[in-house]
Amino acid sequence: MLKKYKITCDEATTICDKNQYGEASFLEKMKLNLHFLNCKTCYSYTKQNMSLTKLYKGHASSCQSLKHCMTDEDKLALKKEFEKIKL
């Protein structure tokens, strides 16, 4: 009976990635957790993946507060360059 719930490491990493974005089904999550009982490598991969996601989300949220705009001088210089190209 457990054979139908057995997955390979490739399938486990795919489910891990899906789970990270909330796309994994309950059955897939169950298969993944059963796989972790026998495979510590995939368990480590999942932990590292979650850590990187948290780190990235933290950096991305702090980056959103910064304005990434060109100065008026840069805009004017770019506009002049476009006018030269149009001829």
PDB file of N, CA, C and O in Angstrom:
ATOM      1  N   MET A   1       0.815  -1.194   0.000  1.00  0.00           N
ATOM      2  CA  MET A   1       0.000   0.000   0.000  1.00  0.00           C
ATOM      3  C   MET A   1       0.862   1.263   0.000  1.00  0.00           C
ATOM      4  O   MET A   1       0.499   2.251  -0.638  1.00  0.00           O
ATOM      5  N   LEU A   2       1.967   1.248   0.686  1.00  0.00           N
ATOM      6  CA  LEU A   2       2.826   2.425   0.728  1.00  0.00           C
ATOM      7  C   LEU A   2       3.594   2.638  -0.566  1.00  0.00           C
ATOM      8  O   LEU A   2       4.149   3.714  -0.790  1.00  0.00           O
ATOM      9  N   LYS A   3       3.629   1.611  -1.427  1.00  0.00           N
ATOM     10  CA  LYS A   3       4.367   1.743  -2.683  1.00  0.00           C
ATOM     11  C   LYS A   3       3.789   2.849  -3.557  1.00  0.00           C
ATOM     12  O   LYS A   3       4.536   3.523  -4.266  1.00  0.00           O
ATOM     13  N   LYS A   4       2.478   3.047  -3.522  1.00  0.00           N
ATOM     14  CA  LYS A   4       1.903   4.078  -4.376  1.00  0.00           C
ATOM     15  C   LYS A   4       2.191   5.483  -3.840  1.00  0.00           C
ATOM     16  O   LYS A   4       1.982   6.467  -4.548  1.00  0.00           O
ATOM     17  N   TYR A   5       2.661   5.582  -2.617  1.00  0.00           N
ATOM     18  CA  TYR A   5       3.029   6.871  -2.036  1.00  0.00           C
ATOM     19  C   TYR A   5       4.530   7.121  -2.089  1.00  0.00           C
ATOM     20  O   TYR A   5       4.996   8.180  -1.669  1.00  0.00           O
ATOM     21  N   LYS A   6       5.290   6.161  -2.600  1.00  0.00           N
ATOM     22  CA  LYS A   6       6.736   6.286  -2.678  1.00  0.00           C
ATOM     23  C   LYS A   6       7.096   7.139  -3.901  1.00  0.00           C
ATOM     24  O   LYS A   6       6.579   6.924  -4.997  1.00  0.00           O
ATOM     25  N   ILE A   7       7.985   8.104  -3.692  1.00  0.00           N
ATOM     26  CA  ILE A   7       8.400   8.980  -4.777  1.00  0.00           C
ATOM     27  C   ILE A   7       9.930   9.020  -4.856  1.00  0.00           C
ATOM     28  O   ILE A   7      10.627   8.664  -3.905  1.00  0.00           O
ATOM     29  N   THR A   8      10.427   9.458  -6.000  1.00  0.00           N
ATOM     30  CA  THR A   8      11.871   9.584  -6.186  1.00  0.00           C
ATOM     31  C   THR A   8      12.331  10.935  -5.646  1.00  0.00           C
ATOM     32  O   THR A   8      11.516  11.794  -5.310  1.00  0.00           O
ATOM     33  N   CYS A   9      13.628  11.108  -5.570  1.00  0.00           N
ATOM     34  CA  CYS A   9      14.186  12.384  -5.107  1.00  0.00           C
ATOM     35  C   CYS A   9      13.842  13.520  -6.075  1.00  0.00           C
ATOM     36  O   CYS A   9      13.606  14.648  -5.643  1.00  0.00           O
ATOM     37  N   ASP A  10      13.812  13.229  -7.379  1.00  0.00           N
ATOM     38  CA  ASP A  10      13.442  14.253  -8.359  1.00  0.00           C
ATOM     39  C   ASP A  10      12.001  14.720  -8.136  1.00  0.00           C
ATOM     40  O   ASP A  10      11.708  15.915  -8.182  1.00  0.00           O
ATOM     41  N   GLU A  11      11.117  13.764  -7.896  1.00  0.00           N
ATOM     42  CA  GLU A  11       9.731  14.120  -7.620  1.00  0.00           C
ATOM     43  C   GLU A  11       9.621  14.898  -6.313  1.00  0.00           C
ATOM     44  O   GLU A  11       8.813  15.819  -6.195  1.00  0.00           O
ATOM     45  N   ALA A  12      10.434  14.522  -5.338  1.00  0.00           N
ATOM     46  CA  ALA A  12      10.409  15.206  -4.040  1.00  0.00           C
ATOM     47  C   ALA A  12      10.828  16.666  -4.183  1.00  0.00           C
ATOM     48  O   ALA A  12      10.206  17.547  -3.589  1.00  0.00           O
ATOM     49  N   THR A  13      11.869  16.931  -4.961  1.00  0.00           N
ATOM     50  CA  THR A  13      12.299  18.321  -5.136  1.00  0.00           C
ATOM     51  C   THR A  13      11.266  19.128  -5.911  1.00  0.00           C
ATOM     52  O   THR A  13      11.083  20.316  -5.647  1.00  0.00           O
ATOM     53  N   THR A  14      10.596  18.499  -6.859  1.00  0.00           N
ATOM     54  CA  THR A  14       9.535  19.177  -7.603  1.00  0.00           C
ATOM     55  C   THR A  14       8.383  19.548  -6.667  1.00  0.00           C
ATOM     56  O   THR A  14       7.869  20.666  -6.713  1.00  0.00           O
ATOM     57  N   ILE A  15       7.987  18.605  -5.826  1.00  0.00           N
ATOM     58  CA  ILE A  15       6.904  18.867  -4.871  1.00  0.00           C
ATOM     59  C   ILE A  15       7.334  19.939  -3.874  1.00  0.00           C
ATOM     60  O   ILE A  15       6.534  20.792  -3.490  1.00  0.00           O
ATOM     61  N   CYS A  16       8.590  19.893  -3.460  1.00  0.00           N
ATOM     62  CA  CYS A  16       9.123  20.900  -2.546  1.00  0.00           C
ATOM     63  C   CYS A  16       8.996  22.291  -3.159  1.00  0.00           C
ATOM     64  O   CYS A  16       8.566  23.233  -2.493  1.00  0.00           O
ATOM     65  N   ASP A  17       9.368  22.414  -4.418  1.00  0.00           N
ATOM     66  CA  ASP A  17       9.275  23.704  -5.096  1.00  0.00           C
ATOM     67  C   ASP A  17       7.821  24.151  -5.242  1.00  0.00           C
ATOM     68  O   ASP A  17       7.510  25.329  -5.064  1.00  0.00           O
ATOM     69  N   LYS A  18       6.944  23.223  -5.562  1.00  0.00           N
ATOM     70  CA  LYS A  18       5.518  23.551  -5.659  1.00  0.00           C
ATOM     71  C   LYS A  18       4.970  23.978  -4.304  1.00  0.00           C
ATOM     72  O   LYS A  18       4.187  24.924  -4.214  1.00  0.00           O
ATOM     73  N   ASN A  19       5.380  23.284  -3.258  1.00  0.00           N
ATOM     74  CA  ASN A  19       4.911  23.588  -1.908  1.00  0.00           C
ATOM     75  C   ASN A  19       5.354  24.982  -1.479  1.00  0.00           C
ATOM     76  O   ASN A  19       4.637  25.678  -0.760  1.00  0.00           O
ATOM     77  N   GLN A  20       6.516  25.374  -1.917  1.00  0.00           N
ATOM     78  CA  GLN A  20       7.064  26.689  -1.589  1.00  0.00           C
ATOM     79  C   GLN A  20       6.134  27.801  -2.074  1.00  0.00           C
ATOM     80  O   GLN A  20       6.025  28.843  -1.426  1.00  0.00           O
ATOM     81  N   TYR A  21       5.475  27.590  -3.189  1.00  0.00           N
ATOM     82  CA  TYR A  21       4.573  28.592  -3.754  1.00  0.00           C
ATOM     83  C   TYR A  21       3.102  28.282  -3.488  1.00  0.00           C
ATOM     84  O   TYR A  21       2.218  28.916  -4.066  1.00  0.00           O
ATOM     85  N   GLY A  22       2.840  27.312  -2.619  1.00  0.00           N
ATOM     86  CA  GLY A  22       1.470  26.983  -2.242  1.00  0.00           C
ATOM     87  C   GLY A  22       0.696  26.243  -3.313  1.00  0.00           C
ATOM     88  O   GLY A  22      -0.534  26.301  -3.331  1.00  0.00           O
ATOM     89  N   GLU A  23       1.385  25.549  -4.206  1.00  0.00           N
ATOM     90  CA  GLU A  23       0.726  24.855  -5.314  1.00  0.00           C
ATOM     91  C   GLU A  23       0.652  23.343  -5.117  1.00  0.00           C
ATOM     92  O   GLU A  23       0.059  22.648  -5.942  1.00  0.00           O
ATOM     93  N   ALA A  24       1.238  22.824  -4.047  1.00  0.00           N
ATOM     94  CA  ALA A  24       1.247  21.376  -3.820  1.00  0.00           C
ATOM     95  C   ALA A  24      -0.068  20.940  -3.175  1.00  0.00           C
ATOM     96  O   ALA A  24      -0.597  21.619  -2.296  1.00  0.00           O
ATOM     97  N   SER A  25      -0.579  19.808  -3.621  1.00  0.00           N
ATOM     98  CA  SER A  25      -1.815  19.274  -3.049  1.00  0.00           C
ATOM     99  C   SER A  25      -1.511  18.558  -1.727  1.00  0.00           C
ATOM    100  O   SER A  25      -0.353  18.325  -1.382  1.00  0.00           O
ATOM    101  N   PHE A  26      -2.562  18.223  -1.011  1.00  0.00           N
ATOM    102  CA  PHE A  26      -2.403  17.530   0.263  1.00  0.00           C
ATOM    103  C   PHE A  26      -1.703  16.186   0.062  1.00  0.00           C
ATOM    104  O   PHE A  26      -0.831  15.818   0.850  1.00  0.00           O
ATOM    105  N   LEU A  27      -2.079  15.455  -0.985  1.00  0.00           N
ATOM    106  CA  LEU A  27      -1.476  14.155  -1.268  1.00  0.00           C
ATOM    107  C   LEU A  27       0.018  14.298  -1.575  1.00  0.00           C
ATOM    108  O   LEU A  27       0.831  13.491  -1.124  1.00  0.00           O
ATOM    109  N   GLU A  28       0.367  15.324  -2.339  1.00  0.00           N
ATOM    110  CA  GLU A  28       1.785  15.551  -2.648  1.00  0.00           C
ATOM    111  C   GLU A  28       2.581  15.878  -1.387  1.00  0.00           C
ATOM    112  O   GLU A  28       3.703  15.402  -1.213  1.00  0.00           O
ATOM    113  N   LYS A  29       2.000  16.684  -0.518  1.00  0.00           N
ATOM    114  CA  LYS A  29       2.680  17.016   0.739  1.00  0.00           C
ATOM    115  C   LYS A  29       2.872  15.769   1.595  1.00  0.00           C
ATOM    116  O   LYS A  29       3.909  15.601   2.238  1.00  0.00           O
ATOM    117  N   MET A  30       1.869  14.902   1.597  1.00  0.00           N
ATOM    118  CA  MET A  30       1.959  13.663   2.367  1.00  0.00           C
ATOM    119  C   MET A  30       3.068  12.769   1.803  1.00  0.00           C
ATOM    120  O   MET A  30       3.855  12.200   2.559  1.00  0.00           O
ATOM    121  N   LYS A  31       3.127  12.648   0.478  1.00  0.00           N
ATOM    122  CA  LYS A  31       4.177  11.851  -0.163  1.00  0.00           C
ATOM    123  C   LYS A  31       5.555  12.420   0.159  1.00  0.00           C
ATOM    124  O   LYS A  31       6.504  11.675   0.403  1.00  0.00           O
ATOM    125  N   LEU A  32       5.653  13.743   0.158  1.00  0.00           N
ATOM    126  CA  LEU A  32       6.924  14.396   0.446  1.00  0.00           C
ATOM    127  C   LEU A  32       7.363  14.103   1.884  1.00  0.00           C
ATOM    128  O   LEU A  32       8.528  13.785   2.120  1.00  0.00           O
ATOM    129  N   ASN A  33       6.458  14.204   2.821  1.00  0.00           N
ATOM    130  CA  ASN A  33       6.801  13.926   4.219  1.00  0.00           C
ATOM    131  C   ASN A  33       7.173  12.464   4.437  1.00  0.00           C
ATOM    132  O   ASN A  33       8.048  12.167   5.250  1.00  0.00           O
ATOM    133  N   LEU A  34       6.530  11.557   3.732  1.00  0.00           N
ATOM    134  CA  LEU A  34       6.910  10.148   3.817  1.00  0.00           C
ATOM    135  C   LEU A  34       8.295   9.934   3.219  1.00  0.00           C
ATOM    136  O   LEU A  34       9.069   9.113   3.711  1.00  0.00           O
ATOM    137  N   HIS A  35       8.600  10.664   2.167  1.00  0.00           N
ATOM    138  CA  HIS A  35       9.917  10.559   1.541  1.00  0.00           C
ATOM    139  C   HIS A  35      11.006  11.041   2.498  1.00  0.00           C
ATOM    140  O   HIS A  35      12.112  10.499   2.512  1.00  0.00           O
ATOM    141  N   PHE A  36      10.692  12.052   3.291  1.00  0.00           N
ATOM    142  CA  PHE A  36      11.670  12.593   4.247  1.00  0.00           C
ATOM    143  C   PHE A  36      12.091  11.562   5.289  1.00  0.00           C
ATOM    144  O   PHE A  36      13.193  11.647   5.832  1.00  0.00           O
ATOM    145  N   LEU A  37      11.235  10.599   5.571  1.00  0.00           N
ATOM    146  CA  LEU A  37      11.580   9.574   6.560  1.00  0.00           C
ATOM    147  C   LEU A  37      12.789   8.756   6.120  1.00  0.00           C
ATOM    148  O   LEU A  37      13.562   8.278   6.951  1.00  0.00           O
ATOM    149  N   ASN A  38      12.945   8.599   4.810  1.00  0.00           N
ATOM    150  CA  ASN A  38      14.041   7.783   4.282  1.00  0.00           C
ATOM    151  C   ASN A  38      15.158   8.592   3.639  1.00  0.00           C
ATOM    152  O   ASN A  38      16.242   8.058   3.405  1.00  0.00           O
ATOM    153  N   CYS A  39      14.923   9.847   3.354  1.00  0.00           N
ATOM    154  CA  CYS A  39      15.906  10.623   2.597  1.00  0.00           C
ATOM    155  C   CYS A  39      16.220  11.933   3.308  1.00  0.00           C
ATOM    156  O   CYS A  39      15.451  12.891   3.225  1.00  0.00           O
ATOM    157  N   LYS A  40      17.317  11.970   3.987  1.00  0.00           N
ATOM    158  CA  LYS A  40      17.722  13.171   4.716  1.00  0.00           C
ATOM    159  C   LYS A  40      18.263  14.241   3.762  1.00  0.00           C
ATOM    160  O   LYS A  40      18.259  15.426   4.094  1.00  0.00           O
ATOM    161  N   THR A  41      18.723  13.831   2.590  1.00  0.00           N
ATOM    162  CA  THR A  41      19.215  14.791   1.611  1.00  0.00           C
ATOM    163  C   THR A  41      18.083  15.692   1.121  1.00  0.00           C
ATOM    164  O   THR A  41      18.246  16.910   1.042  1.00  0.00           O
ATOM    165  N   CYS A  42      16.961  15.107   0.800  1.00  0.00           N
ATOM    166  CA  CYS A  42      15.813  15.894   0.345  1.00  0.00           C
ATOM    167  C   CYS A  42      15.266  16.758   1.476  1.00  0.00           C
ATOM    168  O   CYS A  42      14.803  17.874   1.241  1.00  0.00           O
ATOM    169  N   TYR A  43      15.319  16.253   2.681  1.00  0.00           N
ATOM    170  CA  TYR A  43      14.880  17.027   3.841  1.00  0.00           C
ATOM    171  C   TYR A  43      15.768  18.266   3.992  1.00  0.00           C
ATOM    172  O   TYR A  43      15.268  19.363   4.245  1.00  0.00           O
ATOM    173  N   SER A  44      17.075  18.091   3.839  1.00  0.00           N
ATOM    174  CA  SER A  44      18.013  19.220   3.920  1.00  0.00           C
ATOM    175  C   SER A  44      17.767  20.213   2.788  1.00  0.00           C
ATOM    176  O   SER A  44      17.803  21.425   2.999  1.00  0.00           O
ATOM    177  N   TYR A  45      17.517  19.692   1.585  1.00  0.00           N
ATOM    178  CA  TYR A  45      17.221  20.550   0.438  1.00  0.00           C
ATOM    179  C   TYR A  45      16.003  21.424   0.739  1.00  0.00           C
ATOM    180  O   TYR A  45      16.013  22.624   0.466  1.00  0.00           O
ATOM    181  N   THR A  46      14.970  20.828   1.296  1.00  0.00           N
ATOM    182  CA  THR A  46      13.748  21.558   1.593  1.00  0.00           C
ATOM    183  C   THR A  46      13.996  22.638   2.644  1.00  0.00           C
ATOM    184  O   THR A  46      13.505  23.760   2.513  1.00  0.00           O
ATOM    185  N   LYS A  47      14.748  22.306   3.675  1.00  0.00           N
ATOM    186  CA  LYS A  47      15.058  23.297   4.707  1.00  0.00           C
ATOM    187  C   LYS A  47      15.860  24.460   4.122  1.00  0.00           C
ATOM    188  O   LYS A  47      15.586  25.620   4.428  1.00  0.00           O
ATOM    189  N   GLN A  48      16.840  24.155   3.289  1.00  0.00           N
ATOM    190  CA  GLN A  48      17.647  25.196   2.673  1.00  0.00           C
ATOM    191  C   GLN A  48      16.812  26.046   1.721  1.00  0.00           C
ATOM    192  O   GLN A  48      16.975  27.264   1.656  1.00  0.00           O
ATOM    193  N   ASN A  49      15.929  25.400   0.995  1.00  0.00           N
ATOM    194  CA  ASN A  49      15.057  26.093   0.059  1.00  0.00           C
ATOM    195  C   ASN A  49      14.145  27.073   0.799  1.00  0.00           C
ATOM    196  O   ASN A  49      13.955  28.205   0.354  1.00  0.00           O
ATOM    197  N   MET A  50      13.586  26.640   1.921  1.00  0.00           N
ATOM    198  CA  MET A  50      12.722  27.513   2.715  1.00  0.00           C
ATOM    199  C   MET A  50      13.517  28.685   3.292  1.00  0.00           C
ATOM    200  O   MET A  50      13.015  29.808   3.341  1.00  0.00           O
ATOM    201  N   SER A  51      14.740  28.433   3.724  1.00  0.00           N
ATOM    202  CA  SER A  51      15.580  29.496   4.269  1.00  0.00           C
ATOM    203  C   SER A  51      15.897  30.547   3.212  1.00  0.00           C
ATOM    204  O   SER A  51      15.839  31.747   3.477  1.00  0.00           O
ATOM    205  N   LEU A  52      16.232  30.081   2.013  1.00  0.00           N
ATOM    206  CA  LEU A  52      16.522  31.017   0.925  1.00  0.00           C
ATOM    207  C   LEU A  52      15.293  31.828   0.540  1.00  0.00           C
ATOM    208  O   LEU A  52      15.406  33.013   0.225  1.00  0.00           O
ATOM    209  N   THR A  53      14.130  31.207   0.563  1.00  0.00           N
ATOM    210  CA  THR A  53      12.889  31.910   0.242  1.00  0.00           C
ATOM    211  C   THR A  53      12.626  33.007   1.260  1.00  0.00           C
ATOM    212  O   THR A  53      12.287  34.131   0.888  1.00  0.00           O
ATOM    213  N   LYS A  54      12.779  32.692   2.545  1.00  0.00           N
ATOM    214  CA  LYS A  54      12.576  33.702   3.586  1.00  0.00           C
ATOM    215  C   LYS A  54      13.567  34.846   3.444  1.00  0.00           C
ATOM    216  O   LYS A  54      13.203  36.013   3.593  1.00  0.00           O
ATOM    217  N   LEU A  55      14.815  34.514   3.157  1.00  0.00           N
ATOM    218  CA  LEU A  55      15.846  35.524   2.984  1.00  0.00           C
ATOM    219  C   LEU A  55      15.523  36.424   1.800  1.00  0.00           C
ATOM    220  O   LEU A  55      15.641  37.645   1.897  1.00  0.00           O
ATOM    221  N   TYR A  56      15.122  35.832   0.695  1.00  0.00           N
ATOM    222  CA  TYR A  56      14.795  36.611  -0.494  1.00  0.00           C
ATOM    223  C   TYR A  56      13.585  37.493  -0.259  1.00  0.00           C
ATOM    224  O   TYR A  56      13.591  38.663  -0.643  1.00  0.00           O
ATOM    225  N   LYS A  57      12.541  36.953   0.368  1.00  0.00           N
ATOM    226  CA  LYS A  57      11.337  37.740   0.627  1.00  0.00           C
ATOM    227  C   LYS A  57      11.659  38.924   1.535  1.00  0.00           C
ATOM    228  O   LYS A  57      11.126  40.018   1.345  1.00  0.00           O
ATOM    229  N   GLY A  58      12.517  38.711   2.509  1.00  0.00           N
ATOM    230  CA  GLY A  58      12.920  39.805   3.389  1.00  0.00           C
ATOM    231  C   GLY A  58      13.663  40.883   2.629  1.00  0.00           C
ATOM    232  O   GLY A  58      13.430  42.073   2.844  1.00  0.00           O
ATOM    233  N   HIS A  59      14.550  40.480   1.748  1.00  0.00           N
ATOM    234  CA  HIS A  59      15.306  41.446   0.951  1.00  0.00           C
ATOM    235  C   HIS A  59      14.389  42.150  -0.048  1.00  0.00           C
ATOM    236  O   HIS A  59      14.513  43.358  -0.250  1.00  0.00           O
ATOM    237  N   ALA A  60      13.484  41.422  -0.665  1.00  0.00           N
ATOM    238  CA  ALA A  60      12.596  42.004  -1.664  1.00  0.00           C
ATOM    239  C   ALA A  60      11.666  43.035  -1.036  1.00  0.00           C
ATOM    240  O   ALA A  60      11.388  44.068  -1.645  1.00  0.00           O
ATOM    241  N   SER A  61      11.181  42.767   0.174  1.00  0.00           N
ATOM    242  CA  SER A  61      10.272  43.715   0.814  1.00  0.00           C
ATOM    243  C   SER A  61      11.004  45.000   1.194  1.00  0.00           C
ATOM    244  O   SER A  61      10.427  46.084   1.097  1.00  0.00           O
ATOM    245  N   SER A  62      12.260  44.901   1.623  1.00  0.00           N
ATOM    246  CA  SER A  62      13.007  46.109   1.954  1.00  0.00           C
ATOM    247  C   SER A  62      13.387  46.876   0.690  1.00  0.00           C
ATOM    248  O   SER A  62      13.540  48.097   0.726  1.00  0.00           O
ATOM    249  N   CYS A  63      13.538  46.177  -0.405  1.00  0.00           N
ATOM    250  CA  CYS A  63      13.915  46.804  -1.670  1.00  0.00           C
ATOM    251  C   CYS A  63      12.735  47.572  -2.275  1.00  0.00           C
ATOM    252  O   CYS A  63      12.942  48.542  -3.004  1.00  0.00           O
ATOM    253  N   GLN A  64      11.515  47.152  -1.984  1.00  0.00           N
ATOM    254  CA  GLN A  64      10.338  47.811  -2.544  1.00  0.00           C
ATOM    255  C   GLN A  64      10.172  49.228  -2.014  1.00  0.00           C
ATOM    256  O   GLN A  64       9.577  50.072  -2.685  1.00  0.00           O
ATOM    257  N   SER A  65      10.683  49.496  -0.834  1.00  0.00           N
ATOM    258  CA  SER A  65      10.536  50.829  -0.261  1.00  0.00           C
ATOM    259  C   SER A  65      11.470  51.838  -0.934  1.00  0.00           C
ATOM    260  O   SER A  65      11.252  53.044  -0.823  1.00  0.00           O
ATOM    261  N   LEU A  66      12.500  51.362  -1.624  1.00  0.00           N
ATOM    262  CA  LEU A  66      13.422  52.249  -2.327  1.00  0.00           C
ATOM    263  C   LEU A  66      12.845  52.671  -3.664  1.00  0.00           C
ATOM    264  O   LEU A  66      12.199  51.880  -4.351  1.00  0.00           O
ATOM    265  N   LYS A  67      13.082  53.918  -4.026  1.00  0.00           N
ATOM    266  CA  LYS A  67      12.645  54.386  -5.338  1.00  0.00           C
ATOM    267  C   LYS A  67      13.773  54.163  -6.331  1.00  0.00           C
ATOM    268  O   LYS A  67      14.916  54.552  -6.088  1.00  0.00           O
ATOM    269  N   HIS A  68      13.451  53.550  -7.419  1.00  0.00           N
ATOM    270  CA  HIS A  68      14.421  53.297  -8.477  1.00  0.00           C
ATOM    271  C   HIS A  68      14.021  54.130  -9.685  1.00  0.00           C
ATOM    272  O   HIS A  68      13.457  53.616 -10.651  1.00  0.00           O
ATOM    273  N   CYS A  69      14.318  55.418  -9.619  1.00  0.00           N
ATOM    274  CA  CYS A  69      13.922  56.334 -10.680  1.00  0.00           C
ATOM    275  C   CYS A  69      15.149  57.031 -11.254  1.00  0.00           C
ATOM    276  O   CYS A  69      16.165  57.211 -10.584  1.00  0.00           O
ATOM    277  N   MET A  70      15.016  57.407 -12.496  1.00  0.00           N
ATOM    278  CA  MET A  70      16.070  58.181 -13.137  1.00  0.00           C
ATOM    279  C   MET A  70      15.926  59.642 -12.722  1.00  0.00           C
ATOM    280  O   MET A  70      14.822  60.124 -12.467  1.00  0.00           O
ATOM    281  N   THR A  71      17.050  60.331 -12.660  1.00  0.00           N
ATOM    282  CA  THR A  71      16.997  61.766 -12.377  1.00  0.00           C
ATOM    283  C   THR A  71      16.494  62.483 -13.621  1.00  0.00           C
ATOM    284  O   THR A  71      16.504  61.925 -14.718  1.00  0.00           O
ATOM    285  N   ASP A  72      16.053  63.728 -13.442  1.00  0.00           N
ATOM    286  CA  ASP A  72      15.571  64.507 -14.584  1.00  0.00           C
ATOM    287  C   ASP A  72      16.675  64.732 -15.607  1.00  0.00           C
ATOM    288  O   ASP A  72      16.414  64.757 -16.810  1.00  0.00           O
ATOM    289  N   GLU A  73      17.912  64.895 -15.133  1.00  0.00           N
ATOM    290  CA  GLU A  73      19.042  65.079 -16.049  1.00  0.00           C
ATOM    291  C   GLU A  73      19.259  63.831 -16.901  1.00  0.00           C
ATOM    292  O   GLU A  73      19.506  63.932 -18.102  1.00  0.00           O
ATOM    293  N   ASP A  74      19.166  62.653 -16.278  1.00  0.00           N
ATOM    294  CA  ASP A  74      19.341  61.399 -17.014  1.00  0.00           C
ATOM    295  C   ASP A  74      18.225  61.209 -18.034  1.00  0.00           C
ATOM    296  O   ASP A  74      18.463  60.738 -19.146  1.00  0.00           O
ATOM    297  N   LYS A  75      17.014  61.578 -17.649  1.00  0.00           N
ATOM    298  CA  LYS A  75      15.874  61.461 -18.572  1.00  0.00           C
ATOM    299  C   LYS A  75      16.077  62.358 -19.790  1.00  0.00           C
ATOM    300  O   LYS A  75      15.812  61.955 -20.923  1.00  0.00           O
ATOM    301  N   LEU A  76      16.551  63.583 -19.540  1.00  0.00           N
ATOM    302  CA  LEU A  76      16.782  64.520 -20.633  1.00  0.00           C
ATOM    303  C   LEU A  76      17.883  64.019 -21.570  1.00  0.00           C
ATOM    304  O   LEU A  76      17.761  64.117 -22.791  1.00  0.00           O
ATOM    305  N   ALA A  77      18.952  63.483 -20.991  1.00  0.00           N
ATOM    306  CA  ALA A  77      20.043  62.944 -21.803  1.00  0.00           C
ATOM    307  C   ALA A  77      19.572  61.757 -22.640  1.00  0.00           C
ATOM    308  O   ALA A  77      19.953  61.627 -23.803  1.00  0.00           O
ATOM    309  N   LEU A  78      18.761  60.909 -22.062  1.00  0.00           N
ATOM    310  CA  LEU A  78      18.228  59.758 -22.790  1.00  0.00           C
ATOM    311  C   LEU A  78      17.307  60.212 -23.917  1.00  0.00           C
ATOM    312  O   LEU A  78      17.333  59.649 -25.012  1.00  0.00           O
ATOM    313  N   LYS A  79      16.498  61.225 -23.648  1.00  0.00           N
ATOM    314  CA  LYS A  79      15.589  61.752 -24.666  1.00  0.00           C
ATOM    315  C   LYS A  79      16.379  62.310 -25.853  1.00  0.00           C
ATOM    316  O   LYS A  79      15.993  62.126 -27.007  1.00  0.00           O
ATOM    317  N   LYS A  80      17.485  62.991 -25.555  1.00  0.00           N
ATOM    318  CA  LYS A  80      18.334  63.531 -26.624  1.00  0.00           C
ATOM    319  C   LYS A  80      18.946  62.409 -27.460  1.00  0.00           C
ATOM    320  O   LYS A  80      19.042  62.524 -28.682  1.00  0.00           O
ATOM    321  N   GLU A  81      19.355  61.333 -26.807  1.00  0.00           N
ATOM    322  CA  GLU A  81      19.923  60.187 -27.528  1.00  0.00           C
ATOM    323  C   GLU A  81      18.890  59.550 -28.449  1.00  0.00           C
ATOM    324  O   GLU A  81      19.219  59.142 -29.563  1.00  0.00           O
ATOM    325  N   PHE A  82      17.640  59.461 -27.990  1.00  0.00           N
ATOM    326  CA  PHE A  82      16.571  58.905 -28.833  1.00  0.00           C
ATOM    327  C   PHE A  82      16.310  59.806 -30.035  1.00  0.00           C
ATOM    328  O   PHE A  82      16.057  59.320 -31.137  1.00  0.00           O
ATOM    329  N   GLU A  83      16.370  61.102 -29.824  1.00  0.00           N
ATOM    330  CA  GLU A  83      16.139  62.031 -30.925  1.00  0.00           C
ATOM    331  C   GLU A  83      17.233  61.924 -31.977  1.00  0.00           C
ATOM    332  O   GLU A  83      16.965  62.066 -33.170  1.00  0.00           O
ATOM    333  N   LYS A  84      18.472  61.674 -31.539  1.00  0.00           N
ATOM    334  CA  LYS A  84      19.579  61.502 -32.478  1.00  0.00           C
ATOM    335  C   LYS A  84      19.372  60.254 -33.337  1.00  0.00           C
ATOM    336  O   LYS A  84      19.677  60.254 -34.529  1.00  0.00           O
ATOM    337  N   ILE A  85      18.859  59.209 -32.728  1.00  0.00           N
ATOM    338  CA  ILE A  85      18.653  57.938 -33.442  1.00  0.00           C
ATOM    339  C   ILE A  85      17.547  58.075 -34.470  1.00  0.00           C
ATOM    340  O   ILE A  85      17.656  57.524 -35.565  1.00  0.00           O
ATOM    341  N   LYS A  86      16.476  58.803 -34.140  1.00  0.00           N
ATOM    342  CA  LYS A  86      15.337  58.946 -35.060  1.00  0.00           C
ATOM    343  C   LYS A  86      15.711  59.706 -36.327  1.00  0.00           C
ATOM    344  O   LYS A  86      15.179  59.420 -37.400  1.00  0.00           O
ATOM    345  N   LEU A  87      16.614  60.662 -36.215  1.00  0.00           N
ATOM    346  CA  LEU A  87      17.022  61.509 -37.322  1.00  0.00           C
ATOM    347  C   LEU A  87      15.827  62.128 -37.925  1.00  0.00           C
ATOM    348  O   LEU A  87      15.944  62.889 -38.886  1.00  0.00           O
TER     349      LEU A  87
END
